[in-house]
Amino acid sequence: MKALHINGNDLTLEAVREVAVERRPVLLDPDARAAVGRARAVVDALVAGHKVSYAITTGVGKLSDVRIAGEQIREMQVNLIRSHAVGVGEPLAAAEVRAMMLLRANSLSKGFSGVRAEIIDALCEMLNHGVTPFVPSQGSVGASGDLAPLAHLALALIGEGECLDDKGVRIPGAEAWRRAQVKPVVLEAKEAVSLINGTQGMLAVGGLALLAAETLMDSADVIGALTLDALRGTDAAFDERIHKARPHSGQLKTAENLRRMLEGSQIRESHRDCSRVQDAYSLRCMPQVHGAVRDTLAHCRQVMETEVNSAVDNPLVFVKNSKQADGEGEVISGGNFHGEPVAFVLDFLGIALSALAGISERRLERLVNPALNEGLPPFLAAGAGLNSGFMMPQVTAAALVSENKILAHPASVDSITTSGNKEDYVSMGMTAALKLKRIIENTRNAMAIEAMAAAQALDFVAPLKTGKRGLAAYAAIRSVCATMDKDRVMYQDFARIAELIASGKVAEALR
């Protein structure tokens, strides 16, 4: 793939995925390199002039009143990285770590952090040569940024700590650099704090999670339409006039998708003059519920893409002359490392996806419950009684959505005091990101169970057929999961359909 040139201003989540997952190469943009050099000149001038400046010639956090000078400055950089690499728990996935590295490099390339361009180059080299730090997932409270996860990243940058090889095996950081035939860096003034102060941990996990969540959205409309048609539901509730009267963009889009999915359905035509006036909420209100999830995802993307291209370091360096690296400028302490904006949307996304899973499970219940499923066999079982059919898959879906209800409790409403009461209100954004991953997995699996059940229900409705888009989705499901003509072990079916959903192949029915 063509190399991505980062400048701190226009990185997209799609590009983050390309680097993190597809290993697209990364380089520092020449104009950004010049801006980084100008900011670095300000830092060098402060050090040369022995001026007091937070995290440059002083300690950090509660120790900010301790003066650091001379050779101690370089020693402090290593001490900061080592002392902050205190993560525990399961490691982040390699793709999440690579995303974190790219996001950190992009933020530094804005030219407000005062690091040397060599630091950004080194992060790019790590990405380009497959040097992936081992980063434990736990230990961040989301301010002053994701200190512990980023410190583990920085530990590898200086040739210490551990990395993951191509097979995911942990190896010493120095060995990873040796295999890549590149050299780790020696940190200078301010560079340690610039590497560990930021929201890139929660943003990397959350950004990739958002992309995964977006693949679920159209799939939910497709699967919901299959369920509605199999239950002989009506498309009247998706009339465009209804949704223009309440014109939320997500609602309008889902209603349009449902109309397209049901277009040309023989099943729908077979009961157009039936006596039923309206369907249950889980069918009738898909535009309102799915649509609200769509709008939430759009809001979350807007916030995350702003954060992707933000300077989240502390302190920040502002140059006076944007044309020359003359060392003239000002270093100002602030709080851009605080993860609250990201923490809020990560929690919001978890809540929205929990609703998406919840309404999916309610549709599944209508498919399998003989009191609700419109003449379909009890539990969609051929020979019900001898066979249990989808009795237990509904229980699994119920377990998943109930777990989501617990996980959807927002992490960002909590705080705990750290660093000797200097850092007395934190975001807990990394916690929000980590539980969001589980919510997405649960939601995808719940949708996979509904998809398998909907395909089974359509088999019972034959020879009547759903619309051409529904048939395309049905074919995609059947490509990985055969009809159940008698009880069988189903967990592998669920896994294959979940993978199908994640790949976007179910959603392709709309296109």
Long-range contacts (C-beta under 8 A, 24 or more apart in sequence): 1-25, 3-27, 5-29, 6-32, 6-102, 6-105, 6-106, 6-109, 6-120, 6-124, 7-31, 7-32, 7-106, 7-109, 7-110, 8-32, 8-106, 8-107, 8-108, 8-109, 8-110, 8-111, 8-309, 8-311, 9-110, 9-309, 10-309, 11-102, 11-103, 11-106, 11-308, 11-309, 12-305, 12-308, 13-207, 13-210, 13-211, 13-301, 13-304, 13-305, 13-308, 14-211, 16-99, 16-102, 16-103, 16-204, 16-207, 16-208, 16-308, 17-99, 17-208, 17-211, 19-98, 19-99, 19-102, 19-127, 20-95, 20-96, 20-98, 20-99, 20-102, 20-204, 20-208, 21-95, 21-98, 23-98, 23-127, 23-130, 25-124, 25-127, 25-128, 26-102, 26-105, 26-124, 26-127, 26-128, 27-124, 28-105, 28-109, 28-117, 28-120, 28-121, 28-124, 29-109, 32-109, 32-110, 32-111, 33-109, 33-117, 34-325, 35-109, 35-110, 35-111, 35-322, 36-108, 36-109, 36-111, 36-113, 36-115, 36-116, 36-117, 36-120, 37-117, 37-325, 38-111, 38-319, 38-321, 38-322, 38-324, 38-325, 38-329, 39-111, 39-112, 39-113, 39-114, 39-115, 39-317, 39-319, 39-329, 40-114, 40-115, 40-116, 40-117, 40-325, 41-319, 41-325, 41-326, 41-327, 41-329, 42-114, 42-317, 42-319, 42-327, 42-328, 42-329, 42-330, 42-331, 43-114, 43-189, 43-190, 43-317, 43-331, 44-189, 44-327, 45-327, 45-328, 46-189, 46-331, 47-73, 47-189, 53-315, 53-331, 54-314, 54-315, 54-331, 54-333, 55-190, 55-193, 55-314, 55-315, 56-114, 56-189, 56-190, 56-315, 56-331, 57-189, 60-193, 61-144, 61-419, 61-420, 61-422, 61-423, 62-419, 62-420, 62-421, 62-422, 64-422, 73-188, 73-189, 74-186, 74-187, 74-188, 74-189, 76-192, 77-187, 77-188, 77-189, 77-191, 77-192, 78-158, 78-187, 78-192, 80-151, 80-192, 80-193, 80-196, 81-151, 81-154, 81-155, 81-158, 81-160, 81-187, 81-192, 81-195, 81-196, 82-155, 82-160, 84-147, 84-148, 84-150, 84-151, 84-196, 85-148, 85-151, 85-152, 85-154, 85-155, 85-161, 86-139, 86-148, 86-151, 87-135, 87-136, 87-137, 87-138, 87-139, 87-140, 87-148, 87-149, 87-151, 87-152, 88-136, 88-138, 88-139, 89-136, 89-137, 89-138, 89-139, 90-136, 90-137, 90-138, 91-134, 91-135, 91-136, 91-137, 91-164, 92-135, 92-136, 92-137, 92-149, 92-201, 92-204, 92-205, 94-132, 94-164, 94-168, 95-208, 96-135, 96-204, 96-205, 96-208, 97-132, 97-133, 97-135, 97-153, 97-164, 97-204, 98-127, 98-132, 99-204, 99-205, 99-207, 99-208, 100-135, 100-149, 100-150, 100-153, 100-200, 100-201, 100-203, 100-204, 101-126, 101-127, 101-133, 101-153, 102-127, 103-200, 103-203, 103-204, 103-207, 103-308, 104-150, 104-153, 104-195, 104-198, 104-200, 106-308, 106-309, 107-198, 107-200, 107-309, 107-310, 107-311, 107-312, 107-313, 108-194, 108-313, 110-309, 110-310, 110-311, 111-317, 111-319, 112-311, 112-313, 112-316, 112-317, 112-318, 113-190, 113-194, 113-311, 113-313, 113-316, 113-317, 114-190, 114-194, 114-317, 114-331, 115-190, 115-191, 115-194, 115-195, 116-188, 116-191, 118-185, 119-157, 119-185, 119-187, 119-191, 119-194, 119-195, 122-157, 122-184, 122-185, 123-157, 125-180, 125-182, 126-156, 126-157, 126-180, 129-180, 129-181, 129-182, 130-166, 130-180, 131-156, 131-163, 131-176, 131-177, 131-180, 131-182, 132-163, 132-164, 132-176, 133-157, 133-161, 133-162, 133-163, 133-164, 133-173, 134-161, 134-162, 134-163, 134-164, 134-170, 135-201, 137-430, 137-434, 138-430, 138-434, 140-201, 140-202, 140-429, 140-430, 140-431, 141-416, 141-418, 141-423, 141-426, 141-427, 141-428, 141-430, 142-199, 142-202, 142-338, 142-339, 142-340, 142-342, 142-343, 142-426, 142-427, 142-428, 142-429, 142-430, 142-431, 142-432, 143-335, 143-337, 143-338, 143-339, 143-340, 143-423, 143-425, 143-426, 143-427, 144-197, 144-314, 144-337, 144-338, 144-419, 144-423, 145-196, 145-197, 145-198, 145-199, 145-200, 145-201, 145-312, 145-337, 145-338, 145-339, 146-198, 146-199, 146-200, 146-201, 146-202, 146-339, 146-429, 146-430, 147-196, 147-197, 149-201, 149-430, 150-195, 150-196, 150-197, 150-198, 150-200, 150-201, 151-195, 151-196, 153-195, 154-192, 154-195, 154-196, 156-184, 157-184, 157-185, 157-195, 158-184, 158-185, 158-186, 158-187, 159-183, 159-184, 193-313, 193-314, 194-313, 197-312, 197-313, 197-314, 197-337, 198-312, 198-313, 198-337, 199-307, 199-312, 199-337, 199-338, 199-339, 199-342, 199-429, 200-312, 201-430, 201-433, 202-339, 202-342, 202-343, 202-346, 202-429, 202-430, 202-432, 202-433, 203-304, 203-307, 203-308, 203-342, 205-430, 205-433, 205-434, 205-436, 205-437, 206-304, 206-342, 206-345, 206-346, 206-349, 206-429, 206-432, 206-433, 206-436, 207-304, 207-308, 209-346, 209-349, 209-433, 209-436, 209-437, 209-440, 210-297, 210-300, 210-301, 210-304, 210-349, 212-440, 212-444, 212-502, 213-297, 213-349, 213-353, 213-440, 213-443, 214-297, 214-301, 215-501, 215-502, 215-503, 215-504, 215-507, 216-353, 216-356, 216-440, 216-443, 216-444, 216-447, 216-501, 217-290, 217-293, 217-294, 217-297, 217-356, 217-507, 218-257, 218-504, 218-506, 218-507, 218-510, 219-447, 219-451, 219-501, 219-504, 219-506, 219-507, 220-290, 220-293, 220-356, 220-360, 220-447, 221-254, 221-257, 221-258, 221-261, 221-286, 221-290, 221-510, 222-257, 222-261, 222-469, 222-470, 222-473, 222-506, 222-507, 222-509, 222-510, 223-360, 223-447, 223-450, 223-451, 223-454, 223-473, 223-506, 224-258, 224-283, 224-286, 224-290, 224-359, 224-360, 224-363, 224-450, 225-257, 225-258, 225-261, 225-262, 225-466, 225-469, 225-470, 225-473, 226-261, 226-451, 226-454, 226-455, 226-457, 226-458, 226-466, 226-470, 226-473, 226-474, 227-283, 227-363, 227-364, 227-366, 227-367, 227-450, 227-453, 227-454, 227-457, 228-258, 228-262, 228-279, 228-283, 228-286, 228-363, 229-261, 229-262, 229-265, 229-267, 229-268, 229-458, 229-461, 229-466, 229-467, 229-470, 230-267, 230-367, 230-376, 230-454, 230-457, 230-458, 230-460, 230-461, 230-466, 231-279, 231-283, 231-366, 231-367, 231-373, 231-374, 231-376, 231-457, 232-267, 232-268, 232-270, 232-271, 232-274, 232-374, 232-461, 233-279, 233-283, 233-284, 234-268, 234-276, 234-278, 234-279, 235-259, 235-262, 235-268, 236-278, 237-278, 237-279, 237-283, 237-284, 237-285, 237-287, 238-262, 238-286, 238-287, 243-287, 248-291, 248-292, 248-295, 249-291, 249-294, 249-295, 249-298, 250-290, 250-291, 250-292, 250-293, 250-294, 250-295, 250-296, 250-298, 251-287, 251-288, 251-291, 251-292, 251-294, 251-295, 252-287, 252-291, 253-291, 253-294, 254-286, 254-287, 254-290, 254-291, 254-294, 255-287, 255-291, 257-510, 258-286, 258-287, 260-469, 260-510, 261-466, 261-467, 261-469, 261-470, 261-473, 261-509, 261-510, 262-466, 262-467, 262-470, 263-467, 263-468, 263-469, 264-467, 264-468, 265-465, 265-466, 265-467, 265-470, 266-464, 266-465, 266-466, 267-461, 267-464, 267-465, 267-466, 268-467, 270-464, 280-362, 280-366, 280-372, 281-362, 282-359, 282-362, 282-363, 282-366, 283-363, 283-366, 285-359, 286-359, 289-355, 289-356, 289-359, 290-356, 290-359, 292-352, 292-355, 293-352, 293-353, 293-355, 293-356, 296-348, 296-349, 296-351, 296-352, 297-349, 297-352, 299-345, 299-348, 300-345, 300-346, 300-348, 300-349, 303-341, 303-342, 303-344, 303-345, 304-342, 304-345, 306-341, 307-341, 307-342, 310-336, 311-336, 312-336, 312-337, 313-337, 338-426, 338-427, 339-426, 339-427, 339-428, 339-429, 339-430, 340-412, 340-427, 340-429, 342-427, 342-429, 342-433, 343-411, 343-412, 343-427, 343-428, 343-429, 343-432, 344-412, 346-411, 346-412, 346-429, 346-432, 346-433, 346-436, 347-408, 347-410, 347-411, 347-412, 347-432, 349-436, 350-404, 350-407, 350-408, 350-410, 350-432, 350-435, 350-436, 350-439, 351-408, 351-410, 353-404, 353-436, 353-439, 353-440, 353-443, 354-401, 354-404, 354-405, 354-407, 354-408, 354-439, 354-443, 356-443, 356-447, 357-400, 357-401, 357-404, 357-439, 357-442, 357-443, 357-446, 357-447, 358-401, 358-404, 358-405, 360-397, 360-401, 360-443, 360-446, 360-447, 360-450, 361-394, 361-397, 361-398, 361-400, 361-401, 361-446, 361-450, 363-450, 364-390, 364-393, 364-394, 364-397, 364-446, 364-449, 364-450, 364-453, 365-394, 367-450, 367-453, 367-454, 367-457, 368-393, 368-394, 368-453, 373-457, 376-457, 376-460, 376-461, 377-460, 380-453, 380-456, 380-457, 380-460, 380-484, 381-484, 381-487, 382-484, 382-485, 382-486, 383-486, 387-486, 387-487, 388-487, 389-456, 389-484, 389-487, 390-449, 390-452, 390-453, 390-456, 393-449, 393-452, 393-453, 393-490, 393-494, 394-449, 394-453, 396-445, 396-449, 396-494, 397-445, 397-446, 397-449, 397-450, 400-442, 400-443, 400-445, 400-446, 401-442, 401-446, 403-438, 403-442, 404-439, 404-442, 404-443, 407-435, 407-438, 407-439, 407-442, 408-439, 411-435, 444-498, 444-501, 444-502, 445-494, 445-498, 447-498, 447-501, 448-494, 448-495, 448-497, 448-498, 448-500, 448-501, 449-494, 451-477, 451-497, 451-501, 451-506, 452-477, 452-481, 452-490, 452-493, 452-494, 452-497, 455-481, 455-483, 456-483, 456-484, 459-483, 469-509, 469-510, 470-509, 472-508, 472-509, 473-506, 473-509, 476-500, 476-505, 476-506, 476-508, 476-509, 477-506
